Amino acid sequence: MSDWEQLQTEWQRIGQTAAAAAADATQLIARARRGMLVQRLLEGAVAGAAILITAAALRHAGNPLEAALGMIVGIAIALLWVQHGRLRAREDAAVTESSPTHLDVLARGCRQRVRLAHFIWVVLGLELVFLTPWWVIGSRIHHRTLLDPAFWLTVWLPAAGMVAVFVWSVRMRRRARAELAAVEGLRAEFGAASRAQLRSTG
């Protein structure tokens, strides 16, 4: 069960006391924040791995043009990583200042997962821009065939890893978007209920 489903269940439970609701909401917020910390670690791991792979490949660059392309890709990944960190810091500061509700925290976690997926896609795209010519030129220089163990280690294994990371990020984005839509639906539902209650009491 996702966080928003658990939150909806807890809020709709008949006879729930205010103290219990507050305790449950605190747990949900803590879990959402732990999830966002994991997302930051994953973002750092993806960026760091991509930069290290690029740096390792640069040691065997076939020509100056290929080396320059690798440098550009590595710098672009690092700059993208820094930009994402700044965007996340601004969002965290804005939410903290506005005293977030439970749904705000859950929605922020969903949005950050969507952005993490987009970040992964851009990093993988940049890596392919550099690694594709590196693979082609390297295979020609070293006369490697499709069945050579070195070809498997330097081409097929990294390519399979990139595909696996891409598939995982697509699924993560799909789940995050579905949960975000559900959170926004809950927000609209409770907002309508609050407005109806105000009209009835007014």
MOZI-V637413 format. One record per pair of residues at least 24 apart in sequence whose C-alpha atoms are under 10 Angstrom apart, sorted by sequence separation. I is the first residue (numbers start at 1). J is the second residue. D is the distance in Angstrom with one decimal. If there is no record, write none. Layout:
i = [I/I]
j = [J/J]
d = [D/D]
This chain:
i = [4/50/51/88/131/3/51/3/48/51/47/50/51/88/131/132/3/50/84/131/3/48/47/48/46/47/84/128/84/47/48/44/47/128/46/84/127/44/125/43/44/81/124/80/124/43/44/121/124/43/77/80/81/120/124/80/40/121/40/77/78/120/121/76/77/120/76/77/40/117/118/121/74/77/117/120/121/73/76/77/117/119/120/117/118/73/74/117/118/73/74/116/117/72/73/117/73/114/117/118/70/73/74/113/114/116/117/70/73/116/117/72/73/114/115/70/71/113/114/117/69/70/113/114/69/70/112/113/114/115/68/69/110/111/113/114/67/110/113/114/66/69/70/112/113/66/69/110/111/110/111/114/66/67/109/110/66/110/111/36/107/110/111/32/36/39/43/46/50/107/109/110/29/35/62/63/66/109/110/29/33/36/37/40/43/47/51/58/61/62/107/108/29/32/33/36/39/40/43/46/47/50/54/57/58/61/62/106/107/110/28/29/32/35/36/39/42/43/46/50/53/57/60/61/63/106/107/28/29/30/31/32/33/34/35/62/107/25/26/29/32/33/36/39/40/43/47/50/51/54/58/61/62/107/25/28/29/32/35/36/39/43/46/47/50/54/57/61/103/106/107/25/28/32/35/39/42/46/53/57/60/62/106/62/104/22/29/103/104/107/102/103/103/104/103/7/7/57/4/4/7/3/4/3/4/53/46/2/2/5/8/4/8/3/4/7/2/4/5/4/5/8/4/7/3/4/5/4]
j = [28/74/75/112/155/28/76/29/74/77/74/77/78/115/158/159/31/78/112/159/32/77/77/78/77/78/115/159/116/80/81/78/81/162/81/119/162/81/162/81/82/119/162/119/163/84/85/162/165/85/119/122/123/162/166/123/84/165/85/122/123/165/166/122/123/166/123/124/88/165/166/169/123/126/166/169/170/123/126/127/167/169/170/168/169/125/126/169/170/126/127/169/170/126/127/171/128/169/172/173/126/129/130/169/170/172/173/127/130/173/174/130/131/172/173/129/130/172/173/176/129/130/173/174/130/131/173/174/175/176/130/131/172/173/175/176/130/173/176/177/130/133/134/176/177/131/134/175/176/176/177/180/133/134/176/177/134/178/179/105/176/179/180/102/106/109/113/116/120/177/179/180/100/106/133/134/137/180/181/101/105/108/109/112/115/119/123/130/133/134/179/180/102/105/106/109/112/113/116/119/120/123/127/130/131/134/135/179/180/183/102/103/106/109/110/113/116/117/120/124/127/131/134/135/137/180/181/103/104/105/106/107/108/109/110/137/182/101/102/105/108/109/112/115/116/119/123/126/127/130/134/137/138/183/102/105/106/109/112/113/116/120/123/124/127/131/134/138/180/183/184/103/106/110/113/117/120/124/131/135/138/140/184/141/183/102/109/183/184/187/183/184/186/187/187/102/103/154/102/103/106/103/106/106/107/158/165/175/176/179/182/179/183/179/180/183/179/181/182/182/183/186/183/186/183/184/186/186]
d = [8.8/7.7/8.3/8.0/8.8/6.7/9.6/9.1/9.8/7.1/9.3/7.7/7.5/9.8/9.7/9.9/8.3/9.4/9.9/9.6/7.7/8.9/6.6/8.4/9.8/7.1/8.6/9.2/8.9/8.8/9.2/10.0/6.7/9.3/9.6/8.1/9.3/7.6/9.8/7.8/9.9/8.2/6.9/8.0/9.1/9.1/9.6/9.8/8.8/9.4/9.5/8.8/9.3/9.8/7.8/8.5/9.7/9.1/8.5/8.4/9.7/8.0/6.8/10.0/6.3/7.3/8.8/9.6/9.3/9.6/10.0/8.0/9.6/7.5/8.3/7.1/9.0/8.9/8.0/8.8/10.0/9.5/9.6/8.8/8.2/9.8/8.5/5.0/9.0/6.0/8.4/7.9/6.7/9.4/7.0/9.0/9.5/8.7/7.1/8.4/9.4/7.8/9.3/8.9/9.1/9.0/5.9/8.6/6.8/8.2/9.5/9.0/9.9/7.5/8.3/8.7/9.2/7.1/4.9/9.7/8.3/5.7/6.4/8.2/6.3/8.3/9.6/9.7/9.0/9.9/9.6/9.7/9.6/9.1/9.1/6.2/9.0/8.5/6.2/7.0/7.5/9.7/9.1/8.7/8.7/9.4/9.8/8.6/7.2/4.9/7.7/9.6/7.6/9.3/8.3/6.8/7.1/8.9/9.7/9.8/9.1/6.8/7.3/9.5/9.8/8.9/9.9/9.9/10.0/9.6/9.8/5.7/9.9/9.9/9.4/9.7/9.2/8.7/9.4/9.1/7.7/8.7/9.6/9.0/9.9/9.0/9.5/9.7/9.9/7.3/8.1/8.6/6.4/6.9/8.6/5.9/7.7/9.5/6.6/9.1/8.2/7.3/7.4/9.2/9.9/7.0/9.9/8.7/5.7/9.2/7.6/8.9/6.1/7.3/8.9/6.9/8.4/9.2/7.1/8.0/8.7/8.0/8.7/10.0/9.2/7.9/8.8/9.7/9.5/9.4/9.4/9.4/9.4/9.6/9.7/6.6/9.4/9.3/8.2/6.4/8.8/7.5/7.3/9.9/8.4/7.7/7.2/9.1/8.9/7.9/9.0/8.8/6.7/6.4/6.4/9.0/7.3/6.3/9.9/8.0/7.2/7.7/8.0/9.6/6.9/7.9/7.7/8.0/9.6/7.4/7.7/9.5/8.2/9.1/9.2/10.0/9.6/9.2/9.3/9.6/8.2/10.0/9.9/8.0/8.7/9.9/9.9/6.4/9.3/9.9/9.9/8.1/8.1/9.0/7.0/8.5/8.7/9.4/9.4/7.8/9.7/9.6/7.1/7.3/9.0/9.4/9.2/9.5/10.0/8.6/9.7/6.9/9.1/8.4/8.6/9.4/7.6/10.0/8.2/7.1/8.6/7.5/6.0/9.4/9.2/9.7/9.6/8.3]
